[in-house]
Amino acid sequence: MSKAEHILSSNTRSIRSRRRSGFLGTRGIVALLALTALLLFVFFTQPQMRETVKAWISLITG
């Protein structure tokens, strides 16, 4: 392997390893989105919240 090929292969490995830096991985982001969606679903299915949303929509639509 020439020196140029060695440099290129080592650079692609370092780029791949740098992508993993971050607070959450893919599974963490998916779990966070699922919990947020569940929370919003529960929140917006409450009767008081439905009334509030209807009132806001009627203000916008006239």
N, CA, C and O atoms as a CHARMM CRD file, in Angstrom:
* protein
*
  248
    1    1 MET  N      0.85500  -1.17400   0.00000 PROA 1      0.00000
    2    1 MET  CA     0.00000   0.00000   0.00000 PROA 1      0.00000
    3    1 MET  C      0.90500   1.24300   0.00000 PROA 1      0.00000
    4    1 MET  O      1.82200   1.36200   0.81200 PROA 1      0.00000
    5    2 SER  N      0.62600   2.13900  -0.91000 PROA 2      0.00000
    6    2 SER  CA     1.44400   3.34800  -0.96700 PROA 2      0.00000
    7    2 SER  C      1.08300   4.28500   0.17700 PROA 2      0.00000
    8    2 SER  O      0.06700   4.10400   0.84800 PROA 2      0.00000
    9    3 LYS  N      1.91200   5.26700   0.38400 PROA 3      0.00000
   10    3 LYS  CA     1.67300   6.21900   1.47300 PROA 3      0.00000
   11    3 LYS  C      0.37600   7.00000   1.24300 PROA 3      0.00000
   12    3 LYS  O     -0.36100   7.26900   2.19100 PROA 3      0.00000
   13    4 ALA  N      0.09300   7.36700  -0.02100 PROA 4      0.00000
   14    4 ALA  CA    -1.13700   8.10500  -0.32800 PROA 4      0.00000
   15    4 ALA  C     -2.37500   7.25800  -0.02800 PROA 4      0.00000
   16    4 ALA  O     -3.34900   7.75200   0.54000 PROA 4      0.00000
   17    5 GLU  N     -2.33300   5.97000  -0.41700 PROA 5      0.00000
   18    5 GLU  CA    -3.46500   5.08900  -0.12200 PROA 5      0.00000
   19    5 GLU  C     -3.65200   4.90900   1.38000 PROA 5      0.00000
   20    5 GLU  O     -4.78100   4.85600   1.86800 PROA 5      0.00000
   21    6 HSD  N     -2.55900   4.81600   2.10200 PROA 6      0.00000
   22    6 HSD  CA    -2.63500   4.67100   3.55900 PROA 6      0.00000
   23    6 HSD  C     -3.26800   5.91600   4.19300 PROA 6      0.00000
   24    6 HSD  O     -4.08600   5.79500   5.10500 PROA 6      0.00000
   25    7 ILE  N     -2.90000   7.09600   3.72100 PROA 7      0.00000
   26    7 ILE  CA    -3.47000   8.34100   4.25800 PROA 7      0.00000
   27    7 ILE  C     -4.95600   8.41300   3.95800 PROA 7      0.00000
   28    7 ILE  O     -5.75300   8.77100   4.82600 PROA 7      0.00000
   29    8 LEU  N     -5.33800   8.06700   2.71000 PROA 8      0.00000
   30    8 LEU  CA    -6.75600   8.10600   2.35300 PROA 8      0.00000
   31    8 LEU  C     -7.57700   7.13200   3.18000 PROA 8      0.00000
   32    8 LEU  O     -8.66400   7.48200   3.63900 PROA 8      0.00000
   33    9 SER  N     -7.07900   5.91300   3.38000 PROA 9      0.00000
   34    9 SER  CA    -7.84600   4.93300   4.15100 PROA 9      0.00000
   35    9 SER  C     -7.94900   5.33200   5.61400 PROA 9      0.00000
   36    9 SER  O     -8.98500   5.11600   6.24200 PROA 9      0.00000
   37   10 SER  N     -6.90000   5.90600   6.15900 PROA 10     0.00000
   38   10 SER  CA    -6.97600   6.32600   7.55400 PROA 10     0.00000
   39   10 SER  C     -7.90600   7.53100   7.71200 PROA 10     0.00000
   40   10 SER  O     -8.56000   7.66200   8.74600 PROA 10     0.00000
   41   11 ASN  N     -7.97800   8.40400   6.72300 PROA 11     0.00000
   42   11 ASN  CA    -8.88200   9.55300   6.80200 PROA 11     0.00000
   43   11 ASN  C    -10.33600   9.12400   6.74700 PROA 11     0.00000
   44   11 ASN  O    -11.16100   9.68000   7.47200 PROA 11     0.00000
   45   12 THR  N    -10.68100   8.14800   5.90700 PROA 12     0.00000
   46   12 THR  CA   -12.08100   7.71000   5.84800 PROA 12     0.00000
   47   12 THR  C    -12.48700   7.05300   7.15400 PROA 12     0.00000
   48   12 THR  O    -13.63500   7.18200   7.58000 PROA 12     0.00000
   49   13 ARG  N    -11.55700   6.34300   7.79900 PROA 13     0.00000
   50   13 ARG  CA   -11.88800   5.74700   9.09400 PROA 13     0.00000
   51   13 ARG  C    -12.12400   6.81700  10.15300 PROA 13     0.00000
   52   13 ARG  O    -13.02500   6.68600  10.98100 PROA 13     0.00000
   53   14 SER  N    -11.32900   7.85900  10.12700 PROA 14     0.00000
   54   14 SER  CA   -11.49900   8.90600  11.13400 PROA 14     0.00000
   55   14 SER  C    -12.78500   9.68700  10.90200 PROA 14     0.00000
   56   14 SER  O    -13.40800  10.15000  11.85800 PROA 14     0.00000
   57   15 ILE  N    -13.18900   9.84000   9.64200 PROA 15     0.00000
   58   15 ILE  CA   -14.46100  10.52700   9.36000 PROA 15     0.00000
   59   15 ILE  C    -15.62700   9.70800   9.90700 PROA 15     0.00000
   60   15 ILE  O    -16.56000  10.25800  10.49300 PROA 15     0.00000
   61   16 ARG  N    -15.56500   8.38100   9.71200 PROA 16     0.00000
   62   16 ARG  CA   -16.64000   7.52800  10.22400 PROA 16     0.00000
   63   16 ARG  C    -16.72200   7.58700  11.74400 PROA 16     0.00000
   64   16 ARG  O    -17.81500   7.61500  12.31100 PROA 16     0.00000
   65   17 SER  N    -15.57500   7.60700  12.39600 PROA 17     0.00000
   66   17 SER  CA   -15.59400   7.63600  13.85400 PROA 17     0.00000
   67   17 SER  C    -16.06300   8.99400  14.37200 PROA 17     0.00000
   68   17 SER  O    -16.64300   9.07200  15.45500 PROA 17     0.00000
   69   18 ARG  N    -15.82400  10.05600  13.61800 PROA 18     0.00000
   70   18 ARG  CA   -16.27100  11.37900  14.05400 PROA 18     0.00000
   71   18 ARG  C    -17.77800  11.53400  13.96400 PROA 18     0.00000
   72   18 ARG  O    -18.35400  12.34100  14.69400 PROA 18     0.00000
   73   19 ARG  N    -18.43000  10.78800  13.09300 PROA 19     0.00000
   74   19 ARG  CA   -19.88700  10.89900  12.95600 PROA 19     0.00000
   75   19 ARG  C    -20.61000  10.45900  14.21800 PROA 19     0.00000
   76   19 ARG  O    -21.72700  10.90600  14.48100 PROA 19     0.00000
   77   20 ARG  N    -19.99100   9.59500  14.99400 PROA 20     0.00000
   78   20 ARG  CA   -20.64500   9.07800  16.19200 PROA 20     0.00000
   79   20 ARG  C    -20.64300  10.07300  17.33300 PROA 20     0.00000
   80   20 ARG  O    -21.31300   9.85400  18.34300 PROA 20     0.00000
   81   21 SER  N    -19.90500  11.15900  17.19500 PROA 21     0.00000
   82   21 SER  CA   -19.86400  12.11400  18.29600 PROA 21     0.00000
   83   21 SER  C    -21.21100  12.82000  18.39900 PROA 21     0.00000
   84   21 SER  O    -21.77900  13.24300  17.39200 PROA 21     0.00000
   85   22 GLY  N    -21.69800  12.93800  19.58200 PROA 22     0.00000
   86   22 GLY  CA   -22.98700  13.56500  19.81400 PROA 22     0.00000
   87   22 GLY  C    -23.58200  13.02500  21.09200 PROA 22     0.00000
   88   22 GLY  O    -23.12300  12.02100  21.63800 PROA 22     0.00000
   89   23 PHE  N    -24.59900  13.70000  21.55500 PROA 23     0.00000
   90   23 PHE  CA   -25.19300  13.29300  22.82600 PROA 23     0.00000
   91   23 PHE  C    -26.02500  12.03400  22.67200 PROA 23     0.00000
   92   23 PHE  O    -25.91900  11.11300  23.48200 PROA 23     0.00000
   93   24 LEU  N    -26.86100  11.98900  21.62600 PROA 24     0.00000
   94   24 LEU  CA   -27.73700  10.84700  21.42500 PROA 24     0.00000
   95   24 LEU  C    -27.35300  10.08500  20.16600 PROA 24     0.00000
   96   24 LEU  O    -26.93900  10.67400  19.16700 PROA 24     0.00000
   97   25 GLY  N    -27.49500   8.77800  20.23000 PROA 25     0.00000
   98   25 GLY  CA   -27.32800   7.96500  19.03800 PROA 25     0.00000
   99   25 GLY  C    -28.65100   7.89700  18.30300 PROA 25     0.00000
  100   25 GLY  O    -29.61300   8.57700  18.65900 PROA 25     0.00000
  101   26 THR  N    -28.68700   7.07400  17.28100 PROA 26     0.00000
  102   26 THR  CA   -29.91200   6.94500  16.47800 PROA 26     0.00000
  103   26 THR  C    -31.05500   6.39300  17.31900 PROA 26     0.00000
  104   26 THR  O    -32.18700   6.86900  17.22800 PROA 26     0.00000
  105   27 ARG  N    -30.75800   5.38900  18.13600 PROA 27     0.00000
  106   27 ARG  CA   -31.82800   4.81000  18.96400 PROA 27     0.00000
  107   27 ARG  C    -32.34400   5.81500  19.97800 PROA 27     0.00000
  108   27 ARG  O    -33.53900   5.82700  20.27600 PROA 27     0.00000
  109   28 GLY  N    -31.47500   6.65500  20.51100 PROA 28     0.00000
  110   28 GLY  CA   -31.90300   7.67400  21.46000 PROA 28     0.00000
  111   28 GLY  C    -32.80600   8.70300  20.82300 PROA 28     0.00000
  112   28 GLY  O    -33.79800   9.12300  21.42000 PROA 28     0.00000
  113   29 ILE  N    -32.46500   9.11400  19.60400 PROA 29     0.00000
  114   29 ILE  CA   -33.29900  10.09500  18.90200 PROA 29     0.00000
  115   29 ILE  C    -34.66000   9.50700  18.58600 PROA 29     0.00000
  116   29 ILE  O    -35.67600  10.18300  18.75100 PROA 29     0.00000
  117   30 VAL  N    -34.70200   8.25100  18.13100 PROA 30     0.00000
  118   30 VAL  CA   -35.97800   7.60000  17.82500 PROA 30     0.00000
  119   30 VAL  C    -36.82400   7.47200  19.08400 PROA 30     0.00000
  120   30 VAL  O    -38.03100   7.71300  19.05300 PROA 30     0.00000
  121   31 ALA  N    -36.19400   7.09500  20.18900 PROA 31     0.00000
  122   31 ALA  CA   -36.93900   6.96300  21.44800 PROA 31     0.00000
  123   31 ALA  C    -37.46900   8.31500  21.91000 PROA 31     0.00000
  124   31 ALA  O    -38.60100   8.40700  22.38600 PROA 31     0.00000
  125   32 LEU  N    -36.66700   9.35600  21.77400 PROA 32     0.00000
  126   32 LEU  CA   -37.10700  10.69100  22.16700 PROA 32     0.00000
  127   32 LEU  C    -38.28000  11.16500  21.31200 PROA 32     0.00000
  128   32 LEU  O    -39.23500  11.73800  21.83700 PROA 32     0.00000
  129   33 LEU  N    -38.21700  10.93400  20.01500 PROA 33     0.00000
  130   33 LEU  CA   -39.32300  11.31100  19.13100 PROA 33     0.00000
  131   33 LEU  C    -40.58800  10.51800  19.44800 PROA 33     0.00000
  132   33 LEU  O    -41.68700  11.07200  19.42400 PROA 33     0.00000
  133   34 ALA  N    -40.44500   9.23000  19.74400 PROA 34     0.00000
  134   34 ALA  CA   -41.61100   8.40700  20.07600 PROA 34     0.00000
  135   34 ALA  C    -42.25200   8.87200  21.37800 PROA 34     0.00000
  136   34 ALA  O    -43.47700   8.95600  21.46700 PROA 34     0.00000
  137   35 LEU  N    -41.44700   9.17200  22.37900 PROA 35     0.00000
  138   35 LEU  CA   -42.00500   9.64800  23.64800 PROA 35     0.00000
  139   35 LEU  C    -42.66200  11.01600  23.49800 PROA 35     0.00000
  140   35 LEU  O    -43.69600  11.28200  24.11100 PROA 35     0.00000
  141   36 THR  N    -42.06600  11.88100  22.68800 PROA 36     0.00000
  142   36 THR  CA   -42.65800  13.19600  22.44800 PROA 36     0.00000
  143   36 THR  C    -43.99000  13.06200  21.73600 PROA 36     0.00000
  144   36 THR  O    -44.95400  13.74500  22.08400 PROA 36     0.00000
  145   37 ALA  N    -44.05500  12.18100  20.73400 PROA 37     0.00000
  146   37 ALA  CA   -45.31400  11.96400  20.01400 PROA 37     0.00000
  147   37 ALA  C    -46.38800  11.40300  20.94900 PROA 37     0.00000
  148   37 ALA  O    -47.54800  11.81000  20.88500 PROA 37     0.00000
  149   38 LEU  N    -46.00000  10.47800  21.80700 PROA 38     0.00000
  150   38 LEU  CA   -46.95600   9.91700  22.76500 PROA 38     0.00000
  151   38 LEU  C    -47.45600  10.98200  23.73400 PROA 38     0.00000
  152   38 LEU  O    -48.64700  11.04400  24.03900 PROA 38     0.00000
  153   39 LEU  N    -46.55300  11.80900  24.21000 PROA 39     0.00000
  154   39 LEU  CA   -46.93800  12.87400  25.12700 PROA 39     0.00000
  155   39 LEU  C    -47.88800  13.86200  24.45600 PROA 39     0.00000
  156   39 LEU  O    -48.88300  14.27100  25.05500 PROA 39     0.00000
  157   40 LEU  N    -47.59000  14.24200  23.22800 PROA 40     0.00000
  158   40 LEU  CA   -48.47900  15.16000  22.50300 PROA 40     0.00000
  159   40 LEU  C    -49.83900  14.52800  22.24200 PROA 40     0.00000
  160   40 LEU  O    -50.86800  15.19500  22.34500 PROA 40     0.00000
  161   41 PHE  N    -49.84100  13.23800  21.90300 PROA 41     0.00000
  162   41 PHE  CA   -51.11300  12.54700  21.67900 PROA 41     0.00000
  163   41 PHE  C    -51.96700  12.56200  22.94300 PROA 41     0.00000
  164   41 PHE  O    -53.15700  12.87400  22.88800 PROA 41     0.00000
  165   42 VAL  N    -51.36900  12.22900  24.06800 PROA 42     0.00000
  166   42 VAL  CA   -52.11900  12.22600  25.33100 PROA 42     0.00000
  167   42 VAL  C    -52.57300  13.63100  25.68500 PROA 42     0.00000
  168   42 VAL  O    -53.69500  13.82800  26.15300 PROA 42     0.00000
  169   43 PHE  N    -51.70100  14.60900  25.46200 PROA 43     0.00000
  170   43 PHE  CA   -52.01800  15.98500  25.80600 PROA 43     0.00000
  171   43 PHE  C    -53.18600  16.52000  24.97300 PROA 43     0.00000
  172   43 PHE  O    -54.10500  17.14100  25.50900 PROA 43     0.00000
  173   44 PHE  N    -53.14400  16.27600  23.66500 PROA 44     0.00000
  174   44 PHE  CA   -54.17300  16.83500  22.78900 PROA 44     0.00000
  175   44 PHE  C    -55.47500  16.04500  22.78700 PROA 44     0.00000
  176   44 PHE  O    -56.46300  16.51600  22.22400 PROA 44     0.00000
  177   45 THR  N    -55.51400  14.88500  23.38400 PROA 45     0.00000
  178   45 THR  CA   -56.77800  14.14600  23.47000 PROA 45     0.00000
  179   45 THR  C    -57.54800  14.48000  24.74500 PROA 45     0.00000
  180   45 THR  O    -58.63700  13.94800  24.96000 PROA 45     0.00000
  181   46 GLN  N    -57.01200  15.33700  25.57800 PROA 46     0.00000
  182   46 GLN  CA   -57.73900  15.75900  26.77600 PROA 46     0.00000
  183   46 GLN  C    -58.86100  16.71700  26.37700 PROA 46     0.00000
  184   46 GLN  O    -58.65900  17.55100  25.49400 PROA 46     0.00000
  185   47 PRO  N    -60.03200  16.62200  26.99800 PROA 47     0.00000
  186   47 PRO  CA   -61.16900  17.46700  26.59900 PROA 47     0.00000
  187   47 PRO  C    -60.89100  18.96800  26.71900 PROA 47     0.00000
  188   47 PRO  O    -61.30100  19.73500  25.84700 PROA 47     0.00000
  189   48 GLN  N    -60.20800  19.39800  27.77000 PROA 48     0.00000
  190   48 GLN  CA   -59.93700  20.83100  27.92000 PROA 48     0.00000
  191   48 GLN  C    -59.03100  21.33400  26.80000 PROA 48     0.00000
  192   48 GLN  O    -59.20900  22.44400  26.29900 PROA 48     0.00000
  193   49 MET  N    -58.09000  20.53400  26.42300 PROA 49     0.00000
  194   49 MET  CA   -57.17400  20.95000  25.36800 PROA 49     0.00000
  195   49 MET  C    -57.88200  21.01300  24.02900 PROA 49     0.00000
  196   49 MET  O    -57.60100  21.90000  23.22300 PROA 49     0.00000
  197   50 ARG  N    -58.79800  20.08300  23.78100 PROA 50     0.00000
  198   50 ARG  CA   -59.57500  20.12700  22.54200 PROA 50     0.00000
  199   50 ARG  C    -60.36900  21.42000  22.45700 PROA 50     0.00000
  200   50 ARG  O    -60.42200  22.05300  21.40200 PROA 50     0.00000
  201   51 GLU  N    -60.98200  21.80900  23.55800 PROA 51     0.00000
  202   51 GLU  CA   -61.75900  23.04900  23.57800 PROA 51     0.00000
  203   51 GLU  C    -60.87600  24.25600  23.30100 PROA 51     0.00000
  204   51 GLU  O    -61.26100  25.16100  22.56000 PROA 51     0.00000
  205   52 THR  N    -59.69700  24.26500  23.89600 PROA 52     0.00000
  206   52 THR  CA   -58.77300  25.38000  23.69600 PROA 52     0.00000
  207   52 THR  C    -58.32100  25.46000  22.24300 PROA 52     0.00000
  208   52 THR  O    -58.26800  26.54500  21.66500 PROA 52     0.00000
  209   53 VAL  N    -57.99400  24.31300  21.65400 PROA 53     0.00000
  210   53 VAL  CA   -57.56000  24.29400  20.25500 PROA 53     0.00000
  211   53 VAL  C    -58.68900  24.74400  19.34000 PROA 53     0.00000
  212   53 VAL  O    -58.45000  25.48600  18.38700 PROA 53     0.00000
  213   54 LYS  N    -59.91800  24.30800  19.61300 PROA 54     0.00000
  214   54 LYS  CA   -61.04800  24.75600  18.82100 PROA 54     0.00000
  215   54 LYS  C    -61.24700  26.25300  18.91300 PROA 54     0.00000
  216   54 LYS  O    -61.56400  26.90400  17.91700 PROA 54     0.00000
  217   55 ALA  N    -61.06100  26.80800  20.10800 PROA 55     0.00000
  218   55 ALA  CA   -61.20200  28.25200  20.28600 PROA 55     0.00000
  219   55 ALA  C    -60.11900  28.99800  19.51100 PROA 55     0.00000
  220   55 ALA  O    -60.40800  30.01300  18.87600 PROA 55     0.00000
  221   56 TRP  N    -58.89600  28.52000  19.55100 PROA 56     0.00000
  222   56 TRP  CA   -57.79900  29.16200  18.81200 PROA 56     0.00000
  223   56 TRP  C    -58.03000  29.08400  17.30900 PROA 56     0.00000
  224   56 TRP  O    -57.77500  30.04800  16.58700 PROA 56     0.00000
  225   57 ILE  N    -58.51500  27.93300  16.83500 PROA 57     0.00000
  226   57 ILE  CA   -58.76900  27.78200  15.40500 PROA 57     0.00000
  227   57 ILE  C    -59.89200  28.70500  14.96700 PROA 57     0.00000
  228   57 ILE  O    -59.83200  29.28700  13.88400 PROA 57     0.00000
  229   58 SER  N    -60.91200  28.84200  15.79800 PROA 58     0.00000
  230   58 SER  CA   -62.01600  29.73900  15.42900 PROA 58     0.00000
  231   58 SER  C    -61.56900  31.18700  15.40200 PROA 58     0.00000
  232   58 SER  O    -62.10200  31.97700  14.62300 PROA 58     0.00000
  233   59 LEU  N    -60.59600  31.55900  16.24100 PROA 59     0.00000
  234   59 LEU  CA   -60.06300  32.90600  16.19100 PROA 59     0.00000
  235   59 LEU  C    -59.29600  33.16700  14.89800 PROA 59     0.00000
  236   59 LEU  O    -59.36100  34.25900  14.33400 PROA 59     0.00000
  237   60 ILE  N    -58.57300  32.15300  14.43600 PROA 60     0.00000
  238   60 ILE  CA   -57.78400  32.30600  13.21800 PROA 60     0.00000
  239   60 ILE  C    -58.68600  32.31000  11.98600 PROA 60     0.00000
  240   60 ILE  O    -58.52400  33.14900  11.10000 PROA 60     0.00000
  241   61 THR  N    -59.63000  31.38100  11.92700 PROA 61     0.00000
  242   61 THR  CA   -60.46800  31.25200  10.73500 PROA 61     0.00000
  243   61 THR  C    -61.60200  32.28700  10.71700 PROA 61     0.00000
  244   61 THR  O    -62.14900  32.59900   9.65900 PROA 61     0.00000
  245   62 GLY  N    -61.93600  32.79800  11.85900 PROA 62     0.00000
  246   62 GLY  CA   -62.97300  33.81900  11.90900 PROA 62     0.00000
  247   62 GLY  C    -64.26400  33.23600  12.15900 PROA 62     0.00000
  248   62 GLY  O    -65.26200  33.95300  12.23400 PROA 62     0.00000
